[in-house]
Amino acid sequence: MAEELEWQKSSFSGNEGPNCVEVARRGDDVLIRESDEPGLVLAASRAGLAAFIEGIKAGEFDRFAH
């Protein structure tokens, strides 16, 4: 039986269109996916995701957004 996950969409993704990033919790992991590719899921530890978010806030990944 497949595990039911409660996915939450980012409010910055907008209400329409394919650019919706969603997250869910599974045990100690945080899962991330795009709503138009629900079968493609990235799993990260909470500490790993926190470090990634800090890197985003610091602008370390800005070159990928343009």
N, C-alpha and C positions, 0 to 999 in steps of 0.2 A: 504494500500500500504506500502510495506517495505521501510524503510529508507535506502538510499544509503550511505554507508560509504567509505571513502578513507583510506584503510589499507596501512601501511608502514611497510616493513619488516626490521628487524635489519640487518645491514651490517655484524655483527658478527655471524649471523646464517648460513652463507655460501649460495652458489647459488643452491645447490641441497640437497635432503634429507628431512626427516620429521622434523628436528629440527629448524624450522623457527618461530621465535617470531615476531608477528606483532602488531602494535598499530594503533588506530584511535581516533579521537575526536568526541564526541557527546555532544553538549552543553558544560557544565562545566566539564564533566567527560572525563577521558581517558580510552579507552577500550583496553584490552590486550587479545590476543589469540595465540594459536599455529596453524600454517597453516594446520596441519593434523587433527585438531579438531575445525573447524571453527564455530561450533554451541556452543562451550563452551567458554564463554567470561567473563572476569573479568572486572568489572567497578571500578574505583577509582577516587577520587577527585584529582585535580592537586596537592594540598598540600600533600595529602596522598601518592601519587606516588613519589613526591619529597623527602619525608621523607624515603620512602622505598629505593629509589635509593641511598640516603646518607648512609643508613644502609648497602647496598650492597658494596659501596665504602669503608666503614669502616671495612668490613670483617665480619659483624655480622651474615651473612647467609652462610659462606663458608662451613660449615659442611653439608649443603644440596647439594652442588655441587660435592661431592666426593662419 
